[in-house]
Amino acid sequence: MGKIITLPALQMIWIRVMIAFIGILGYTLYIKTPLFPTRKVILQLLGIGLIVGLHWICFYGAVKASNVSVTLACFSSCALFTSLIEPFFYKKKILWYEIFFGLVVIGALLLIFKVETQYTMGILLGIGAALTSSLMAVVNSIMSRKNIDAGLISVYEIIGCWACISIFLFILEPHTATFSGISYHDWLYIFLLAFFCTTIPFIIGIAILKNISAYTMSLTMNLETIYGVLFAYFIFTDTEKMSSTFYIGAAIILLTVVADPIIKRYAK
């Protein structure tokens, strides 16, 4: 949907986040979640929201600067960053096989870099999206395990996210900070993107971090690369045909999804 929508990346996610906020706020009010925690918690959640904003700027910037396949392949490095960030926050030992998988992912990314040089900016933004997603998963895992409601977390993070995107929008593309001149086609997909691909998964994603690790979450999100690349190939056939080396690199990254749970079970 990010590729189908014709608006610039910043304008698209700026409007998307505002619509998503209405959905998230409506959900929390419906289930009667208290919306006024301590000042400290509010500031923490707004700060995490800034990271969410940076993540979406990088992610959709990568889609616009390259294509869906390149963005998602680079986004698969999310598990690598999480394997390094999570032990730091939780003060636990770094697992050797997570580092190994991380190095494998780096090798695969370098392979993609080598053959897809025309997408350098998209690749860098895709890696930036992976890094910010990893950090976001880890800190949200910490907040969720403090028994803070997922809806409450979502409300304040979306506010912080919108503030972050607004800063970039008004500095870099102030002329796009408008609702006028947007086609019905774009409005339709923005609403779909905001409600079905933002409001619902955002709340669910935070809620499940209470029960699974941020690393498992990041690794599972690599599956997005599989179905995302398949959707893109059939919808945007001409722009999504990549070299065979690209698909080898992407396949290597995705093999880590399969290998990780096998190694974990064996280690236990």
C-alpha positions as CSV (number, residue, x, y, z in Angstrom):
1,M,0.0,0.0,0.0
2,G,2.9,2.3,0.7
3,K,4.0,1.9,-2.9
4,I,0.5,2.1,-4.4
5,I,-0.2,5.5,-2.6
6,T,1.2,8.2,-4.8
7,L,1.8,10.8,-2.1
8,P,5.3,11.6,-0.9
9,A,6.4,9.4,2.0
10,L,6.3,12.1,4.7
11,Q,2.9,13.4,3.8
12,M,1.5,9.8,3.5
13,I,2.6,8.7,7.0
14,W,1.7,12.1,8.5
15,I,-1.9,11.6,7.5
16,R,-1.8,7.9,8.2
17,V,-0.7,8.4,11.8
18,M,-3.5,11.0,12.4
19,I,-6.1,8.5,11.2
20,A,-4.6,5.7,13.1
21,F,-4.6,7.8,16.3
22,I,-8.4,8.2,16.0
23,G,-8.7,4.4,15.7
24,I,-6.4,3.7,18.6
25,L,-8.0,6.3,20.9
26,G,-11.5,5.0,20.0
27,Y,-10.4,1.5,20.9
28,T,-9.0,2.6,24.3
29,L,-12.1,4.6,25.1
30,Y,-14.3,1.7,24.1
31,I,-12.6,-0.7,26.5
32,K,-12.5,2.1,29.1
33,T,-8.7,2.1,29.6
34,P,-7.5,4.8,32.0
35,L,-5.5,7.3,29.8
36,F,-3.6,9.3,32.5
37,P,-0.6,7.4,33.9
38,T,2.2,9.1,35.8
39,R,4.2,11.9,34.1
40,K,7.2,9.7,33.9
41,V,5.4,7.0,32.0
42,I,3.9,9.6,29.6
43,L,7.3,11.0,28.8
44,Q,8.8,7.6,28.3
45,L,6.0,6.6,25.9
46,L,6.2,9.9,24.0
47,G,10.0,9.2,23.6
48,I,9.4,5.8,22.2
49,G,6.9,7.4,19.9
50,L,9.7,9.4,18.4
51,I,11.5,6.2,17.6
52,V,8.3,4.9,16.0
53,G,8.2,8.0,13.9
54,L,11.8,7.6,12.7
55,H,11.1,4.0,11.9
56,W,8.1,4.8,9.6
57,I,10.1,7.6,8.0
58,C,12.9,5.2,7.1
59,F,10.6,2.4,6.1
60,Y,8.4,4.3,3.7
61,G,11.3,6.5,2.6
62,A,13.0,3.2,1.5
63,V,9.9,2.0,-0.4
64,K,9.8,5.3,-2.3
65,A,13.6,5.5,-2.9
66,S,13.9,1.9,-4.1
67,N,11.1,-0.8,-4.2
68,V,9.3,-3.2,-2.0
69,S,11.7,-6.1,-2.4
70,V,14.8,-4.1,-1.5
71,T,13.1,-2.5,1.5
72,L,11.9,-5.7,2.9
73,A,15.1,-7.6,2.4
74,C,17.0,-4.9,4.3
75,F,14.3,-4.8,6.9
76,S,15.1,-8.5,7.6
77,S,18.3,-7.4,9.4
78,C,16.0,-6.3,12.3
79,A,16.8,-9.6,14.1
80,L,20.5,-8.8,14.0
81,F,20.1,-5.5,15.7
82,T,17.7,-6.9,18.3
83,S,20.2,-9.7,19.2
84,L,22.6,-6.9,20.1
85,I,20.2,-4.4,21.7
86,E,18.1,-6.7,23.8
87,P,20.9,-8.2,26.0
88,F,22.1,-4.6,26.7
89,F,18.7,-3.6,28.1
90,Y,17.9,-6.8,29.9
91,K,21.5,-7.3,31.1
92,K,21.7,-10.8,29.8
93,K,24.3,-12.9,28.0
94,I,24.5,-12.4,24.2
95,L,23.8,-15.8,22.6
96,W,26.5,-17.0,20.1
97,Y,24.0,-18.3,17.6
98,E,22.1,-15.0,17.5
99,I,25.4,-13.2,16.7
100,F,26.1,-15.9,14.1
101,F,22.7,-15.3,12.4
102,G,23.4,-11.6,12.6
103,L,26.7,-12.0,10.7
104,V,25.0,-14.2,8.1
105,V,22.4,-11.4,7.6
106,I,25.2,-8.8,7.2
107,G,26.8,-11.0,4.5
108,A,23.5,-11.4,2.7
109,L,22.9,-7.6,2.8
110,L,26.4,-7.0,1.4
111,L,25.6,-9.3,-1.4
112,I,22.4,-7.3,-2.1
113,F,24.4,-4.0,-1.9
114,K,26.9,-5.3,-4.5
115,V,24.3,-6.0,-7.2
116,E,21.7,-3.4,-6.4
117,T,23.9,-0.3,-6.3
118,Q,21.1,1.9,-7.9
119,Y,19.1,1.5,-4.7
120,T,21.8,2.6,-2.3
121,M,19.6,5.2,-0.5
122,G,16.7,2.7,-0.3
123,I,19.1,0.1,1.2
124,L,20.4,2.5,3.8
125,L,16.9,3.7,4.8
126,G,15.8,0.0,4.9
127,I,18.6,-0.8,7.3
128,G,17.6,2.3,9.3
129,A,14.0,1.0,9.5
130,A,15.4,-2.3,10.8
131,L,17.5,-0.6,13.5
132,T,14.7,1.6,14.7
133,S,12.2,-1.3,14.7
134,S,14.6,-3.4,16.8
135,L,14.9,-0.6,19.4
136,M,11.2,0.0,19.3
137,A,10.5,-3.8,20.0
138,V,12.9,-3.9,22.9
139,V,11.7,-0.8,24.7
140,N,8.0,-1.7,24.1
141,S,8.8,-5.2,25.6
142,I,10.0,-3.5,28.7
143,M,7.0,-1.2,29.0
144,S,4.5,-4.1,28.3
145,R,6.0,-6.1,31.1
146,K,5.4,-3.3,33.5
147,N,1.7,-4.2,33.1
148,I,0.9,-1.0,31.2
149,D,-2.1,-1.5,28.9
150,A,-1.2,-2.0,25.2
151,G,-3.9,0.6,24.3
152,L,-2.5,3.2,26.6
153,I,1.0,2.6,25.3
154,S,-0.3,2.9,21.7
155,V,-2.1,6.2,22.3
156,Y,1.0,8.1,23.7
157,E,3.4,6.5,21.3
158,I,1.3,7.5,18.3
159,I,1.2,11.1,19.6
160,G,5.0,11.1,19.9
161,C,5.3,9.4,16.5
162,W,3.1,12.1,14.9
163,A,5.2,14.9,16.5
164,C,8.4,13.3,15.1
165,I,7.0,13.0,11.6
166,S,5.6,16.6,11.8
167,I,9.0,18.0,12.6
168,F,10.6,16.3,9.5
169,L,7.6,17.2,7.3
170,F,7.6,21.0,8.2
171,I,11.4,21.2,7.8
172,L,11.8,19.1,4.6
173,E,8.5,19.3,2.8
174,P,6.3,22.0,4.4
175,H,4.2,22.4,1.2
176,T,2.9,18.8,1.6
177,A,1.4,19.5,5.0
178,T,-2.1,19.6,3.6
179,F,-5.2,17.5,3.0
180,S,-6.1,19.2,-0.3
181,G,-5.4,17.8,-3.7
182,I,-5.4,14.2,-2.6
183,S,-7.1,11.8,-5.0
184,Y,-9.9,9.4,-3.9
185,H,-7.6,6.5,-4.8
186,D,-5.0,7.7,-2.3
187,W,-7.6,8.4,0.4
188,L,-8.9,4.9,0.1
189,Y,-5.5,3.2,0.5
190,I,-4.5,5.6,3.3
191,F,-7.6,4.7,5.3
192,L,-6.9,1.0,4.7
193,L,-3.2,1.5,5.7
194,A,-4.2,3.4,8.8
195,F,-6.8,1.2,10.2
196,F,-6.0,-2.4,9.1
197,C,-2.2,-2.1,8.8
198,T,-1.6,0.4,11.7
199,T,-4.3,0.6,14.4
200,I,-4.9,-3.2,14.8
201,P,-1.3,-4.6,14.4
202,F,0.2,-1.7,16.5
203,I,-1.9,-2.6,19.5
204,I,-1.5,-6.4,19.0
205,G,2.2,-6.0,18.5
206,I,2.7,-4.3,21.8
207,A,0.4,-6.6,23.7
208,I,2.2,-9.8,22.6
209,L,5.6,-8.4,23.7
210,K,4.4,-9.2,27.2
211,N,4.8,-12.9,26.5
212,I,7.5,-13.2,23.9
213,S,11.0,-11.7,23.6
214,A,11.8,-8.8,21.3
215,Y,14.2,-11.0,19.4
216,T,11.5,-13.6,18.6
217,M,9.2,-10.8,17.6
218,S,11.9,-9.3,15.2
219,L,12.7,-12.7,13.7
220,T,9.0,-13.5,13.1
221,M,8.6,-10.1,11.4
222,N,11.0,-11.4,8.8
223,L,8.1,-13.4,7.4
224,E,6.8,-10.0,6.2
225,T,9.6,-10.2,3.7
226,I,8.3,-13.4,2.2
227,Y,4.7,-12.4,1.6
228,G,5.6,-8.8,1.0
229,V,8.0,-9.7,-1.9
230,L,5.4,-12.1,-3.3
231,F,2.6,-9.5,-3.2
232,A,4.9,-6.9,-4.8
233,Y,6.1,-9.2,-7.5
234,F,2.6,-9.9,-8.7
235,I,1.2,-6.3,-8.2
236,F,4.3,-4.3,-9.5
237,T,5.8,-6.9,-11.9
238,D,8.0,-4.5,-13.9
239,T,9.6,-2.7,-10.9
240,E,10.0,-5.7,-8.7
241,K,12.0,-8.1,-11.0
242,M,15.4,-8.3,-9.3
243,S,18.6,-10.1,-10.1
244,S,19.1,-13.7,-9.1
245,T,21.8,-12.6,-6.7
246,F,19.3,-10.5,-4.9
247,Y,17.0,-13.5,-4.4
248,I,20.0,-15.5,-3.1
249,G,20.7,-12.8,-0.5
250,A,17.1,-12.6,0.5
251,A,16.8,-16.4,0.8
252,I,19.8,-16.5,3.1
253,I,18.3,-13.9,5.3
254,L,15.0,-15.8,5.5
255,L,16.8,-19.1,6.3
256,T,17.7,-17.5,9.7
257,V,13.9,-17.5,10.4
258,V,13.9,-21.3,10.1
259,A,17.2,-21.9,11.8
260,D,16.7,-19.8,14.9
261,P,13.9,-21.9,16.6
262,I,15.7,-25.1,15.6
263,I,18.9,-24.0,17.3
264,K,17.0,-22.7,20.3
265,R,15.2,-26.0,20.8
266,Y,18.5,-27.9,20.4
267,A,20.2,-25.7,22.9
268,K,17.5,-26.2,25.5
